[in-house]
């Protein structure tokens, strides 16, 4: 039985809105700092820009540290499950490295093939380990056993909502530089509480974590 992971995954494209591009300069509040008189003083504008970037970096680091502290508290109270083979956390997200991947009913080549994943870079969640085999599940909760050589530790995510705005900063009021359709597979970048940076094709932006499958709520990635 073949499992095609939705035509939207392979057919979905990144949509760029000309109206959004036209609004970039005016809708970015930080750009106002270098407007007006500062345009005549490149050195001062650069200095202010550097200070703004340093402040944003410090704010992101504080957010990451708070999220790491919450994660440490959860691990201490709940206990963390780790794989018997790799000693890595379970469950954890990975991606499909191969262009095709057989998903078997059990951890052996003699076991029946229930599914064949046909979308490279598809995000998957490992829930169990046995020798060279990993039990995975996809966005729909379906899955089975996959040989470890078909998987990659590179993190990807699946866009779960339609017309997802990709912001230039991890703020809902920041400029939008791209829009991702539902079903797009993107490379996962840094994550702070509630926001993750993703890359799809030539485009990169910050989106809300709740709109993605392949990352856990509150997860910090850097």
N, C-alpha and C positions, 0 to 999 in steps of 0.2 A: 504494500500500500504506500502510495506516495503522499507526502505531506508538503504541499506547496504553501509557503508561509505568506499567503495573500498577495495578490497582484499589486496591491498598493505598495508593498515593500520594494518591488523591483521597478515599478513604473513611476513611483512618486518622485517628484523633483523638488528642488529648492526654488521657491518662487521669490523673485525680487520685485518689489513694488516701486515704480518710478516716483510715486508720491512720497513714499517713505524716504527715498534717497534725497528728494528735494527738501525734506524737512530736517535732515540731519544737522545742518549747521545751526538752525534756529531753535531746534527742540532740545539741544544739549545745553543744560544750564551751565555746565563748567566752561563752555565755549564763551559765555558772556564775559568771563573774567578777562579775556585777552581782547575784547572788543574796544571800540571807541579810541580813546587817547593811547591805549597801550599798543595799538597797531603801529604807532610811530616809534616805538621803543622795543625792538626785537629782543634786546638783552633782558629787559625787565619782564617781558612776556614769557621768555624762556624760564626765568627764575620762578615766576609764579606757577608756570606749568609744572616745573619740577616739584615744587612744594605740594601742589595738588596731588600729583601722582604718589608722592611719599605718604601723604595723609591717607589716600585711598588704600595703599599697600598696607599701612599700619592697621587700618580698620578691618581689612580682609584677614589679616593675621590674628587680630583679636577674635573675630568670628570663628576662625578655624580652631583656635585654642579653646574657646567655649564649647564647640562641638566635640573636640577631642576629650574634654573633661566629662561631658555627658556620656560619651561612648565608654570611657573608663568606668564611670559609675554604673552603667548598665551591665558591663562585663563583670564587675565585682558582685553585683546583686543577683544577676541571672546565671552567671557561669557561661563560658564560651565553649561551644562544641568545635572540635578540630578533627580533621580527617585522619584516619588511622594510617594512611600511606604517606601523605605529604606533610601532615601536621599543620596544614593551612586551615583557616576558619571555614566552617560549614554552617549555613550555605554561603556560597560566594559566587560572584558573577564572572563569567569569561565570555569568549566569543568563538564562533566557528571559524577556524583557520582555513579549512579546505573549502573548495567550491561545492562539494557534496559530502554528506556525512551520514552513514548508516546508524540508525538508532535501534538497538536490539532489545529484546525482552529480558535478557540476562547478560551478565558480564562474561561473555564467551563468544568466540566466532561460530560456535555450533548453535547458538541461540537464534531464534527467528528474528528477522528484520521487520519491525513494526512501522518504522518511518524512515524516510530519507529526506534530510534537510538539504535544500538546494540553493540557499542564499548565503553567500560568503559574508563573514563579519556579523552574522546574526547573533545578538546577545542571548546567552543561555545562563542558567543558574545551576551550579553543581550542588547536589544535595547529599551525595554519598560517594564513597570511594571503595574500590576493590581491586587490588593489584594494579594493572595497567588500564583499568576501566573507570569511567566516571559516570555516575547517574545524573542526568541533566533534565531540566524541564524548561519549556519555553514560556512565552507570554501567556499562552492559553492554558498552561498547566499540563500540557501533554509532554511526553518525553520518554526516556528510557536510558539504556546504557550505551555510551560512546567511548571508543578508544581514545586515550589521552592525546595521542599524536594528532588528532583532528581538531584539537582545541588550542586556543591561544589565551595567554594572560592579558592581552590587550583589551581594554574595556571599550565596549560600544553600548549604545542605547537605542531604543526604538521609540520614536515619537508616537504618543498615544492620542493626541488631540489634533484636530484639524486647524490649519492656519496658526501655527505656533510662532509667536514673535520671538526673534533672536535679538536681544538687546546688546548694546555696546558695553554696558556695565550691569552688575548684579542688582539692578533696581528697576522696578516696574515703570518708573517715570523717565528712564533714560532712553536715548534714541534707539530706533529699530533699524538694523541694517540688512535684515533678511527675514523671510517667513518660510518655515518648514511645514510641509504637508504631513498629514497623518500617514504613518507607515515608513517614513524616512529613517534609515539607519545612519547614525552619526557616531563619530569618535568622541569619547568622553574625555574632557579635560579636567581642570580644577573644579572642585565643588566646595561651596560653603553652605551653611544651613539654609535650606529652601531654594538654593540656586546652584546650577551647574553650567559650566562653559562647554559647549559642544562644537564640533567642526563637521560640516558636511560639504564635500567638494571643496570649493575655494572660499567658502564662507564660514565665519566663526561668530559665535555670540553666546550670551548668557540667557538661560531659560529656567523656568521654575521646575524644580525637581519633580513635583507632582504630575507633570506632563510627560514624564519619561518612564519607560520600563528598562531596567538594567542597573538601577542605582537605588539604594535603600533610603528612606526618609531620614534626614539628619546626617547622612554619611558625609564625611570630609575626605576629599581627594586632592592631593597636591603633589 
